[in-house]
Amino acid sequence: LYQNQRANQNRGERYIDFDQMEHDPPIASALDIVASSMCTSTPFSPIVAVMSPNEEIKGVVEHLLYEILNIDYNMHPWCRSTVKYGDSFLFLDIDEKLGIRHFVGIPPQEVERLEGQDPTNPGYVQFQWNAGGLTFENWQLAHFRILGNDKFWPYGSSYLDPARRPWRRVQLQVDAMMSYRIVRSPERRVFYIDVGGIP
């Protein structure tokens, strides 16, 4: 329990850093470029190609992706959020007969992924939305994450993680420079002229 609390605290600190880093124009441009390259499509190569020998299944999945989820429009912000935070969450409005009808994006910093809560079922996963005070089952929430770094498991790792430390150093240098200029600015407006013993 303590490890989970500590991990969530570190995750919150990381997300705060990512939000501040995004205000740096080169970093914001880099996020846009990566997200755009992930969503590149042509008439012959769609964003997501559905391949199935069953035409009915293929039609249902394509209808879900392009008509309900509208990935042509929504894929870029999803990818950008995933690249920025390492995680992205979507609440799926599901009807028992019609399936997924709509979706709502949830800020990643407000959601916790709960794993290993049930000793009898190690693979059982739930999601807790802290701001809304709700708990969702695994099938009610879509969790996009960038895996490959076990340090942040069960969450993903952001593209900005390797740049956090250099970015903090740059921020400290900028703050030190501004403090130096503020402290020294009155001295620079005073001109000392050596007049010897003359008053």
Backbone hydrogen bonds, N-H to C=O, Kabsch-Sander energy under -0.5 kcal/mol:
donor,donor_aa,acceptor,acceptor_aa,energy
5,Q,1,L,-2.3
6,R,2,Y,-2.7
7,A,3,Q,-2.6
8,N,4,N,-2.4
9,Q,5,Q,-2.1
10,N,6,R,-2.5
11,R,7,A,-2.2
12,G,8,N,-2.2
13,E,9,Q,-2.1
14,R,10,N,-2.3
15,Y,11,R,-2.4
16,I,12,G,-2.0
17,D,13,E,-2.1
18,F,14,R,-2.5
19,D,15,Y,-2.3
20,Q,16,I,-2.0
21,M,17,D,-2.8
22,E,18,F,-1.6
23,H,20,Q,-1.2
24,D,21,M,-1.8
27,I,24,D,-0.6
28,A,24,D,-2.4
29,S,25,P,-2.5
30,A,26,P,-2.1
31,L,27,I,-2.3
32,D,28,A,-2.1
33,I,29,S,-2.5
34,V,30,A,-2.5
35,A,31,L,-2.5
36,S,32,D,-2.5
37,S,33,I,-2.3
38,M,34,V,-1.6
39,C,35,A,-1.0
40,T,37,S,-0.7
42,T,45,S,-2.3
50,V,48,V,-0.6
51,M,49,A,-0.6
55,E,53,P,-0.7
58,K,54,N,-2.2
59,G,55,E,-2.3
60,V,56,E,-2.2
61,V,57,I,-2.5
62,E,58,K,-2.4
63,H,59,G,-2.2
64,L,60,V,-2.1
65,L,61,V,-2.6
66,Y,62,E,-2.8
67,E,63,H,-1.8
68,I,63,H,-1.7
69,L,64,L,-2.9
71,I,65,L,-2.1
73,Y,70,N,-1.3
74,N,70,N,-2.5
75,M,71,I,-2.0
78,W,74,N,-1.8
79,C,75,M,-2.9
80,R,76,H,-2.7
81,S,77,P,-2.3
82,T,78,W,-2.3
83,V,79,C,-2.7
84,K,80,R,-2.4
85,Y,81,S,-2.7
86,G,81,S,-0.5
86,G,82,T,-2.0
88,S,144,F,-2.0
89,F,106,I,-0.7
90,L,142,A,-2.2
91,F,104,V,-3.4
92,L,140,Q,-2.8
93,D,91,F,-0.6
93,D,102,H,-2.7
94,I,92,L,-0.9
95,D,99,G,-3.4
99,G,95,D,-2.1
101,R,93,D,-3.2
102,H,93,D,-1.1
104,V,91,F,-2.2
106,I,89,F,-2.1
110,E,107,P,-1.8
111,V,108,P,-1.4
112,E,128,Q,-2.4
114,L,112,E,-0.6
114,L,126,Q,-3.4
115,E,113,R,-0.7
116,G,124,Y,-0.8
121,N,118,D,-1.1
124,Y,121,N,-1.9
126,Q,114,L,-2.2
127,F,136,F,-2.6
128,Q,112,E,-2.7
129,W,127,F,-0.6
129,W,134,L,-3.1
130,N,110,E,-2.3
130,N,128,Q,-0.9
131,A,110,E,-0.5
133,G,129,W,-1.4
134,L,129,W,-1.6
136,F,127,F,-3.7
138,N,125,V,-0.8
140,Q,137,E,-1.4
141,L,137,E,-0.6
141,L,138,N,-0.6
142,A,90,L,-3.1
143,H,141,L,-0.6
144,F,88,S,-3.0
144,F,142,A,-0.6
146,I,86,G,-1.9
147,L,145,R,-0.8
150,D,148,G,-0.5
152,F,149,N,-1.3
153,W,150,D,-1.2
155,Y,152,F,-2.6
157,S,146,I,-2.6
159,Y,83,V,-2.3
160,L,83,V,-0.5
161,D,158,S,-1.0
163,A,160,L,-1.1
164,R,160,L,-0.6
164,R,161,D,-1.4
167,W,163,A,-2.3
168,R,164,R,-2.2
169,R,165,R,-2.0
170,V,166,P,-2.3
171,Q,167,W,-2.3
172,L,168,R,-2.4
173,Q,169,R,-2.3
174,V,170,V,-2.5
175,D,171,Q,-2.5
176,A,172,L,-2.5
177,M,173,Q,-2.4
178,M,174,V,-2.4
179,S,175,D,-2.5
180,Y,176,A,-2.4
181,R,177,M,-2.4
182,I,178,M,-2.3
183,V,179,S,-2.5
184,R,180,Y,-2.5
185,S,181,R,-1.4
188,R,184,R,-1.6
189,R,185,S,-0.7
189,R,186,P,-0.7
190,V,187,E,-1.1
191,F,189,R,-0.5
192,Y,190,V,-0.6
193,I,191,F,-0.6
194,D,192,Y,-0.5
195,V,193,I,-0.7
198,I,195,V,-1.6
